[in-house]
Amino acid sequence: IKAISGLADLEREVAAAQASGRPVILDFYANWCVSCKEMERSTFSDPAVAAEMAHFVLLQADVTDNDAEDQALMQGRFGIPGPPAILFFDPQGQERRSQRLVGFMPASDFAVFAEPAALKTGKVLLAISLAGGISILVAFFGQKWLGDPKATNRPLPGLPTNTHDPLR
């Protein structure tokens, strides 16, 4: 993992990754962040997660000081309130906002979430963390919902339907 400090470092490293055709993971971390330490201890150390992350250029912004430079990067550039936050950039250097992760995610979900093919196929993964450490991972493939390959813009059976269709 390469440490970055500020927007100029990030832009330089994303441009270098783009030149080599590699996607990027940007990890916002702080020493005082309990969930950040949990991600390092139980998620990033998992062999399946490490295997998926090997396909990416790994960057880490240590925002422990929460100074003006840290705030400009987190809140100013990305609108993130604080760590932990994981951002994914495709090989063209564009952030995949649909894959933005804020908060803790267990290793079993993160390995799927970080799958490099997701950056190439348009797969959108939505991670929902619930009380008690329960996580739900929902996947969309283009206009189809995972679990019902014949359906277009319909939810999985048994899930409530919103009036707003996120796929339109």
C-alpha positions in Angstrom: 0.0 0.0 0.0 1.4 3.4 -1.0 0.7 6.3 1.4 -0.6 9.5 -0.2 -1.0 12.9 1.3 -3.4 15.3 -0.3 -5.1 15.7 -3.6 -1.9 16.3 -5.7 -0.5 12.9 -4.5 -3.8 11.2 -5.3 -4.1 12.7 -8.8 -0.4 11.7 -9.6 -0.9 8.1 -8.4 -4.2 7.7 -10.2 -2.7 9.0 -13.4 0.3 6.6 -13.1 -2.2 3.7 -12.5 -4.2 4.9 -15.5 -1.0 4.9 -17.7 -0.4 1.3 -16.7 -4.1 0.3 -17.2 -4.6 -0.7 -13.6 -7.6 0.1 -11.3 -7.0 1.8 -8.0 -8.3 1.3 -4.4 -8.1 4.4 -2.2 -8.4 3.6 1.5 -9.1 6.5 4.0 -7.6 5.5 7.3 -7.0 7.1 10.7 -5.3 5.8 13.9 -8.3 6.8 16.0 -10.7 5.0 13.7 -11.9 1.7 15.3 -13.5 0.4 12.1 -10.3 1.2 10.2 -8.4 -1.1 12.5 -11.1 -3.7 12.2 -10.8 -3.6 8.4 -7.0 -4.0 8.6 -7.2 -6.8 11.1 -10.1 -8.9 9.8 -10.9 -7.8 6.2 -7.6 -6.8 4.4 -5.7 -9.7 6.0 -8.1 -12.3 4.6 -6.5 -14.3 1.8 -9.5 -14.0 -0.6 -9.5 -10.2 -0.1 -5.7 -10.0 -0.6 -6.0 -12.0 -3.8 -8.6 -9.5 -5.2 -6.7 -6.5 -4.0 -3.6 -7.7 -5.8 -5.2 -6.6 -9.1 -5.3 -3.0 -7.9 -2.9 -0.2 -7.2 -3.4 0.3 -3.5 -3.3 3.8 -2.0 -3.9 4.9 1.6 -4.7 8.4 2.8 -3.9 8.6 6.5 -6.3 11.3 7.8 -5.4 10.8 11.4 -4.6 14.5 11.8 -7.9 15.6 10.2 -6.1 18.8 9.1 -7.0 21.2 6.3 -5.3 18.9 3.7 -7.1 15.8 5.0 -10.4 17.7 5.0 -9.8 19.0 1.5 -9.3 15.5 0.2 -12.2 13.8 2.2 -14.9 16.4 2.3 -13.8 18.8 -0.4 -13.0 16.3 -3.2 -15.1 13.3 -2.3 -17.8 14.5 0.2 -16.8 11.8 2.7 -17.5 12.6 6.3 -14.5 10.5 7.6 -12.9 7.1 7.6 -13.2 4.3 7.0 -13.9 4.8 3.4 -12.8 2.8 0.4 -13.0 4.3 -3.1 -12.5 2.3 -6.3 -11.2 3.9 -9.5 -11.4 2.1 -12.9 -8.4 1.6 -15.2 -9.3 4.9 -16.9 -8.9 6.8 -13.6 -12.5 7.4 -13.0 -14.0 6.8 -9.5 -16.7 4.2 -9.5 -19.1 6.0 -7.1 -21.5 3.1 -7.2 -18.8 1.0 -5.5 -17.9 3.5 -2.8 -17.7 1.9 0.6 -18.0 3.9 3.8 -17.8 1.9 7.0 -16.8 -1.6 7.9 -17.3 -4.6 5.6 -16.5 -8.2 6.5 -13.9 -10.0 4.4 -16.5 -12.4 2.8 -18.4 -9.4 1.4 -15.4 -7.3 0.5 -13.8 -10.0 -1.6 -16.9 -10.0 -3.9 -17.2 -6.2 -3.7 -13.6 -5.6 -4.8 -13.7 -8.2 -7.7 -11.8 -6.5 -10.5 -14.4 -7.8 -13.1 -16.9 -5.5 -11.4 -14.9 -2.5 -12.8 -15.1 -3.9 -16.3 -18.6 -5.4 -16.6 -20.7 -2.6 -15.1 -21.7 -4.8 -12.2 -22.9 -2.6 -9.3 -22.7 -3.9 -5.8 -24.6 -2.2 -3.0 -23.4 -3.1 0.5 -25.9 -2.4 3.3 -24.7 -2.7 6.9 -27.3 -3.4 9.5 -27.3 -3.4 13.3 -25.5 -6.4 14.9 -22.8 -6.6 12.2 -25.1 -8.1 9.5 -24.3 -7.1 6.0 -26.4 -7.5 2.9 -24.7 -7.5 -0.5 -27.0 -6.7 -3.5 -25.7 -7.0 -7.1 -27.1 -5.5 -10.2 -25.9 -6.4 -13.7 -26.8 -3.8 -16.2 -30.6 -3.6 -16.2 -31.1 -7.0 -14.5 -31.2 -7.8 -10.8 -29.1 -10.7 -9.5 -31.4 -13.6 -8.6 -33.9 -13.1 -11.4 -32.0 -13.0 -14.8 -35.3 -12.6 -16.8 -36.4 -9.6 -14.8 -35.8 -6.0 -15.9 -36.0 -3.3 -13.2 -37.8 -5.6 -10.8 -36.6 -6.3 -7.2 -35.7 -9.7 -5.9 -38.7 -11.6 -4.7 -39.7 -10.7 -1.2 -37.9 -7.3 -1.1 -40.0 -4.2 -0.8 -40.3 -2.1 -3.9 -39.4 1.6 -4.0 -41.2 4.1 -6.1 -37.8 5.4 -7.3 -36.1 3.0 -9.8 -32.3 3.3 -9.3 -31.7 1.6 -12.7 -33.4 4.3 -14.8 
